[in-house]
Amino acid sequence: KELDVGSIRALLEETYQDRHTFAPSWEDWKSAIKTKSPKLLILLPHHGEASGGHTDFLEIGKPGEASGSRLRAGNLNEEFVTGRPDEPGPIVLLLGCETAQAGLLPFHTFARDFLANRASVVVATQSSVLGQHAAPVANEFIRQLLAASHAQTSFGRIMRDVRRRMFSAGYLMSLALVSFGDSDWQLEKGPRGDNHV
């Protein structure tokens, strides 16, 4: 919904100014990854389940559209994650319904797909979530990550703090958050002081 995405955009405008990109389709997403290779990827996708012989999919799009751009399970590759394979991969916030749950394929989750394609850390959900809850959680991650880049803290600590703060604010979604990857990753600004999302 526009209100949900709008709150994230407003925070990014305030904190990252002109260093963020909004991708309304997977082709736009892949193009932004290739040209900018951001260190933080934020998705509030719709997770569709397998039907009619097709596999599960992630759907993104412009707010208000009846249907958006779909990326089917098995089609997610490194081009959707990083444009710089010689550097550590990005942090991925995959805050859609059941993005950490396996469907018909027990070995598959979209969270694991991002991790297998060079993401350093992936945060996903184990249950259905509402966009009106996912957006405040994404915003809290952005705030915590920005603070961590000045204090050199681990991602595990950020994950703990986000879950604790959001739970105390009444967001039960925080109980469904799970992270994949190394929780000991230390976060800091790049050598040029840059942070791209």
For each residue, the residues with C-beta under 8 A, 3 or more apart:
1: 4 5 63 131 132
2: 5 6 63 64
3: 6 7 132 135
4: 1 7 8 44 63 131 132 134 135
5: 1 2 8 9 22 44 63 131 135
6: 2 3 9 10 63
7: 3 4 10 11 135 136 139
8: 4 5 11 12 42 44 135 138 139 142
9: 5 6 12 13 22
10: 6 7 13 14
11: 7 8 14 15 139 142 143
12: 8 9 15 16 20 142 197
13: 9 10 16 17 20
14: 10 11 17
15: 11 12 142 143 146
16: 12 13 19 20 195 196 197
17: 13 14 20
18:
19: 16 194 195 196 197
20: 12 13 16 17 38 196 197
21: 32 36 38 197
22: 5 9
23: 26 28 29 31 32 60
24: 28 60 61 62 68 69
25: 28 29 60 61 68 69
26: 23 29 30 60 69 70 71 80
27: 30 31 69
28: 23 24 25 31 32
29: 23 25 26 32 33 60 80
30: 26 27 33 34 79 80
31: 23 27 28 34 35
32: 21 23 28 29 35 36 38
33: 29 30 36 37 38 79 80 81 82 83
34: 30 31 37 79 83
35: 31 32 83
36: 21 32 33 83 196
37: 33 34 82 83 84 87 90 196
38: 20 21 32 33 41 90 196 197
39: 90 91 190 195 196 197
40: 90 91 93 142 145 195 196 197
41: 38 81 90 91 92 93 119 197
42: 8 93 95 138 141 142 197
43: 58 60 92 93 94 95 96
44: 4 5 8 95 96 131 134 135 138
45: 58 59 60 94 96 99
46: 58 59 60 68 96 97
47: 56 57 58 59 96 97 98 99 110
48: 51 56 57 58 59 70
49: 56 103
50: 54 55 56 73 103 104
51: 48 54
52:
53:
54: 50 51 57 72
55: 50 72 73 74 103 104 105 108
56: 47 48 49 50 72 73 103 104 105 108 110
57: 47 48 54 70 71 72 73
58: 43 45 46 47 48 70 71 76 96 99 110
59: 45 46 47 48 67 68 69 70 71
60: 23 24 25 26 29 43 45 46 68 69 71
61: 24 25 65 67 68 69
62: 24 65 68
63: 1 2 4 5 6
64: 2
65: 61 62 68
66:
67: 59 61 70
68: 24 25 46 59 60 61 62 65
69: 24 25 26 27 59 60 61
70: 26 48 57 58 59 67
71: 26 57 58 59 60 75 76 80
72: 54 55 56 57 75
73: 50 55 56 57 76 103 105 108 110 113
74: 55 108
75: 71 72
76: 58 71 73 80 81 110 113 114 117
77: 80 81 117
78: 81 82 85 117 118
79: 30 33 34
80: 26 29 30 33 71 76 77 114 117
81: 33 41 76 77 78 89 90 92 114 117 118 119
82: 33 37 78 85 87 89 90 117 118 119
83: 33 34 35 36 37
84: 37 87
85: 78 82 118
86:
87: 37 82 84
88: 120 185
89: 81 82 118 119 120
90: 37 38 39 40 41 81 82 119 120
91: 39 40 41 119 120 121 122 123 145 155
92: 41 43 81 111 114 119 121 122 123
93: 40 41 42 43 123 138 141
94: 43 45 99 100 110 111 114 122 123 124 125
95: 42 43 44 99 123 124 125 129 134 137 138
96: 43 44 45 46 47 58 99 125 129 134
97: 46 47 125 127 128 129
98: 47 101 125 126 127 128
99: 45 47 58 94 95 96 109 110 111 124 125
100: 94 109 110 111 124 125 126 178 180
101: 98 109 126 127
102: 105 106 107 108 109
103: 49 50 55 56 73 108
104: 50 55 56
105: 55 56 73 102 108
106: 102
107: 102 112
108: 55 56 73 74 102 103 105 112 113
109: 99 100 101 102 112 113 124
110: 47 56 58 73 76 94 99 100 113 114 124
111: 92 94 99 100 114 115 122 124 178 180
112: 107 108 109 115 116 122 180
113: 73 76 108 109 110 116 117
114: 76 80 81 92 94 110 111 117 119 122
115: 111 112 119 122 180 181
116: 112 113
117: 76 77 78 80 81 82 113 114
118: 78 81 82 85 89
119: 41 81 82 89 90 91 92 114 115 122 181
120: 88 89 90 91 181 182 185
121: 91 92 155 179 180 181 182 183 185
122: 91 92 94 111 112 114 115 119 179 180 181
123: 91 92 93 94 95 141 159 177 178 179 180
124: 94 95 99 100 109 110 111 177 178 179 180
125: 94 95 96 97 98 99 100 128 129 173 176 177 178
126: 98 100 101 176 177 178
127: 97 98 101 176
128: 97 98 125
129: 95 96 97 125 133 134 173 176
130: 133 134 173
131: 1 4 5 44 134 135
132: 1 3 4 135 136
133: 129 130 136 137 171 173
134: 4 44 95 96 129 130 131 137 138 173
135: 3 4 5 7 8 44 131 132 138 139
136: 7 132 133 139 140 166 169 171
137: 95 133 134 140 141 162 166 171 173 174 177
138: 8 42 44 93 95 134 135 141 142
139: 7 8 11 135 136 142 143
140: 136 137 143 144 162 165 166
141: 42 93 123 137 138 144 145 158 162
142: 8 11 12 15 40 42 138 139 145 146 197
143: 11 15 139 140 146 147
144: 140 141 147 148 158 161 162
145: 40 91 141 142 148 149 158 187
146: 15 142 143 149 150 195
147: 143 144 150 151
148: 144 145 151 152 153 155 157 158 187 188
149: 145 146 187 188 189 195
150: 146 147 189
151: 147 148
152: 148 186 187 188
153: 148 157 158 186 187
154: 157 158 183 184 185 186 187
155: 91 121 148 158 159 179 181 182 183 184 185 187
156: 159 160 179 183 184
157: 148 153 154 160 161
158: 141 144 145 148 153 154 155 161 162 187
159: 123 155 156 162 163 177 179 183
160: 156 157 163 164
161: 144 157 158 164 165
162: 137 140 141 144 158 159 165 166 174 177
163: 159 160 166 167 174 175 177
164: 160 161 167 168 174
165: 140 161 162 168 169
166: 136 137 140 162 163 169 171 173 174
167: 163 164 170 171 172 174 175
168: 164 165
169: 136 165 166
170: 167
171: 133 136 137 166 167 174
172: 167 175 176
173: 125 129 130 133 134 137 166 176 177
174: 137 162 163 164 166 167 171 177
175: 163 167 172
176: 125 126 127 129 172 173
177: 123 124 125 126 137 159 162 163 173 174
178: 100 111 123 124 125 126
179: 121 122 123 124 155 156 159 183
180: 100 111 112 115 121 122 123 124
181: 115 119 120 121 122 155 185
182: 120 121 155 185
183: 121 154 155 156 159 179
184: 154 155 156
185: 88 120 121 154 155 181 182
186: 152 153 154
187: 145 148 149 152 153 154 155 158
188: 148 149 152
189: 149 150 193 194 195
190: 39 193 194 195
191:
192:
193: 189 190
194: 19 189 190
195: 16 19 39 40 146 149 189 190
196: 16 19 20 36 37 38 39 40
197: 12 16 19 20 21 38 39 40 41 42 142
